[in-house]
Amino acid sequence: MGEAVIARGGGGLIDAALEWVSRGVEVAGVSVIVLGAVIAAVQALLLLRSSDTAHLAYHAFRQRLGRTILLGLELLVAADIIGTVAVEPTLQNVLILALIVLIRTFLSTSLTVEIEGRWPWSPERKETAS
């Protein structure tokens, strides 16, 4: 592979570097989701042990997991953008990227509504002291 990259000239080296960057960001996105899920589960179990309230532990787990998934999705979309636009910008790949971004936007919006109880474009609710 190295000989083919060198034979294509400097552009081949840049393409290879962008491919590696894209793969690295993909790995980071998946790692964030997996590690975040494990951390969220451990924190929920610790909360369950200390508070004896399953509802609080479940709610905390869902919020942490949802935020973790959102962050992982952002990284995965960044990897798709790098891989599609920078490495191989064909019409088919750009259309696939558009579909991926559309799906990610739907998931992100749905997760924000689930986690925060508001639309992403709505102002944040202020907590009231009770």
Secondary structure, 3 states (H helix, E strand, C coil): CHHHHHHCCHHHHHHHHHHHHHHHHHHHHHHHHHHHHHHHHHHHHHHHHHHCCHHHHHHHHHHHHHHHHHHHHHHHHHHHHHHHHHHCCCHHHHHHHHHHHHHHHHHHHHHHHHHHCCCCCCCCCCCCCC
